[in-house]
């Protein structure tokens, strides 16, 4: 496959300190069984990920590297890459994900045959080969969140919608879903042009959920293609600053609720939800800080 062949899928990878996983991710994409191009949008990485990428794939004509010089966030980092793509299908792929050779071709072929579907995902696996929990899921709402906090969603007899469907039997063929994994989102360009790009008001987390809702509101369906697979080494790019990650996550949750759901509830209930999100972040931050302090104390203890 040569660089002169027009790509059938343009793959956008936003990198922030993914280390050697970035080169592995890009290599897997370039090994796809259909013509592809890869655009890496780097958010000011300070590790060796770009050095390794250039050493391994620097001569690859199908690779474009954009250096943003700062951490712009996931949404803005992806949007920066859009003008550099040319295919009718775009894959938004996390740098800690490794696709199988047939994955991009299978998902693209499904979208070709289903013009009503604007976005599709694949079967996203954990490194141990099990289905990752966010692979097929519902759009979260306050009641789903409450059930998760109270662990009621783990009970077999729990009524109402579940957030994740990974414990349900894997479908034999493509199915329509409310939401897929944000680590692998293949989007029809015509749908993206209608819906618009990712909302840059989110820095990290929940921008994918926002997009799913907007796709549904515009009349586009979202689907899962279980015959296509990828392994996601989840969280590999954000382990060094867990409290900051939680802060961005909870800010994203609040923005998502305000933007898409608050108007469905009485104002007093909406404020309770927002206070609950902020309290939940406070508790998570305290736990993470305590763990960090305990680890440091253990390192400094005399032996």
PyMOL commands that set and color helices and strands:
alter all, ss='L'
color gray80, all
select helices_A, chain A and resi 20-30+49-57+74-84+103-113+142-149+152-154+189-195+207-217+239-260+262-264+267-300
alter helices_A, ss='H'
color red, helices_A
select strands_A, chain A and resi 9-15+36-42+63-67+89-94+97-99+117-125+136-137+175-176+179-180+184-188+221-232
alter strands_A, ss='S'
color yellow, strands_A
deselect
rebuild
show_as cartoon
